Amino acid sequence: MEDTIDKKTNQAAELLKALAHPIRMQIVMHLTEQASINVGSLQNLLNIEQSLLSHHLIKMNDQGILHHTRKGKEIYYSIADPTVIEITKLMVGSRLIPKG
């Protein structure tokens, strides 16, 4: 049982680390408003450089938070783990995120 608790708390900590940046939390918030968003649109919404956005998207994708699909030359991101929506609601406030 102790191993299960250790494993679950370690997984939770890794998930929180992956979300622990304002840009990453903003990405989640935008993805709760739209089912999927391409990289160019996210870049415009966040008003950041493409290389910085890519850094955050890769980190979130590697942690299983996001899912990506390619449509032609564009990559679209969506939330892969709905738990992150609930976590973000708790941290930021449910009034900022539409209920879905």
C-alpha atoms as one frame of an Amber mdcrd trajectory, in Angstrom:
protein
   0.000   0.000   0.000   2.862   2.365   0.823   4.275   1.866  -2.696   0.903
   2.829  -4.194   0.758   6.011  -2.116   4.351   6.865  -3.050   3.648   6.262
  -6.734   0.463   8.358  -6.711   2.038  11.265  -4.828   5.055  11.236  -7.132
   2.791  11.284 -10.191   0.754  14.136  -8.708   3.908  16.109  -7.943   5.179
  15.648 -11.505   1.854  16.830 -12.905   1.887  19.909 -10.676   5.477  20.684
 -11.704   4.478  20.478 -15.349   1.650  22.982 -14.731   3.676  25.252 -12.451
   4.236  28.112 -14.861   1.904  30.990 -15.776   2.241  30.334 -19.510   1.381
  26.650 -19.081  -1.646  27.503 -16.976  -2.742  30.005 -19.637  -2.392  27.302
 -22.285  -4.721  25.051 -20.273  -7.184  27.901 -19.794  -7.273  28.637 -23.540
  -7.708  24.940 -24.299 -10.725  24.771 -21.996 -12.366  27.445 -24.142 -11.558
  25.719 -27.448 -11.304  21.973 -27.987  -8.038  22.333 -29.916  -5.830  25.215
 -30.952  -2.998  25.372 -33.461   0.428  26.643 -32.465   0.095  29.920 -34.391
  -3.183  30.780 -32.684  -1.752  29.945 -29.266   1.256  32.116 -30.012  -1.032
  35.033 -30.873  -3.238  34.490 -27.812  -0.263  34.387 -25.467   1.796  37.016
 -27.303   5.051  35.069 -26.902   7.812  33.859 -29.204   7.226  30.571 -31.006
  10.365  29.012 -29.485   9.183  29.775 -25.936   5.722  28.380 -26.695   7.263
  25.222 -28.179   9.320  24.720 -25.011   6.174  24.795 -22.863   4.111  22.653
 -25.254   6.825  19.982 -25.372   7.044  19.858 -21.574   3.261  19.540 -21.263
   3.080  16.972 -24.050   5.855  14.887 -22.467   3.922  14.810 -19.178   0.764
  13.593 -20.918  -1.124  16.826 -20.268  -1.573  17.654 -23.931  -2.216  15.705
 -27.082  -1.205  16.954 -30.512  -2.342  16.190 -34.033  -0.906  17.342 -37.314
  -3.185  18.731 -40.013  -1.072  19.531 -43.026   1.700  21.853 -41.861  -0.101
  22.859 -38.671  -0.008  21.174 -35.266  -3.106  21.350 -33.091  -3.008  20.830
 -29.333  -5.783  19.644 -27.052  -5.994  18.569 -23.428  -5.206  14.873 -23.060
  -5.746  14.646 -19.302  -8.967  16.285 -18.114  -7.595  16.266 -14.554  -5.517
  19.321 -15.456  -8.698  21.325 -16.059  -9.890  20.604 -12.528  -6.469  21.363
 -11.048  -6.277  24.638 -12.939  -9.791  25.557 -11.794  -8.736  25.011  -8.203
  -5.522  27.010  -8.545  -6.769  29.904 -10.687 -10.418  30.026  -9.770 -13.410
  28.433 -11.419 -14.869  31.814 -12.422 -12.123  32.227 -15.032 -12.708  28.886
 -16.733 -16.016  28.102 -18.458 -17.819  25.000 -17.272 -17.932  22.279 -19.870
